[in-house]
């Protein structure tokens, strides 16, 4: 039977020489500690998740090497979405180091933190994205709502590059707003090479009072616009721990989705991620 896949989680080790500066913010104090595979595995087993996709936190190829080492030692880590310097002349050289590793499955850049709102459509960055397209390496779009307007242009410039919007582009769930998000989200969904992760939602809500009901307008819009075949579940663990447990994230999405067929749920909870990240066919079947 198909595997259940969490398409978006992170690890960090504060003893490593990486930039974990964002964890210094007072609100992030609860997650300012190590989060490693041995901490995640019992959580995914409890809810029936079989495999996960690690997603980068660093603009540093050294994190790729570290995460791939973890994936080699822990079978449940099905893939690593790493980082390369898209704006650098060394972009292709960096991709070539990693692309043939069986668990290197994609690239992400923390676009949301770039001071230039148009960073992702700069000519030098688009050249880097064309390198990913050339080598068949998918790209995660870590956007805020204000960046969604770039998706149709990127999708047109890079028609053969699989793109996925992380966290629905972080709509303003706490404020129950859709007006500033939905038009651009709809335009993004019209692009056939664009997918979306149903992830990162509870931390966009009221950390102390969110409910699955708060998520429903956003989840239902994603279902209507993308369809289950282009949606994938992601926990955003351990960031989610700021607002809820791994189990609460998993159960809230099940609730917010409402009545779906087994086939539709199979896409969202594994099938889409396996196709998008081109996971080995053998890893999609539970023996």
Buried (B, 14 or more C-beta within 10 A) or exposed (E): EBBBBBBBBBBBEEEEEBEBEEBEEEEEEEBBEEBEBEEBBEBBEEBEBBBBBBBBBBBBBEBBBBBBEBBEEBEBBBBBBBBBBBBBEEBBEBBEBBBEBEBBBBBBBBBBEBEEBEBBBBEEBBBBBBBBBEBEBBBBBBBBBBBBBBBBEBBEEBEEBBBBBBBBBBBBBBEEEBEBBBEBBEBBBEBEBBBBBBBBBBBBBBBEEBEBEBBBBBBEBBBEBBBBBBBBBBBBBBBBBBBBBBEBBBBBBBBBBEEBEEEBBBBBBBBBBBBBBBBEEEBBEEE
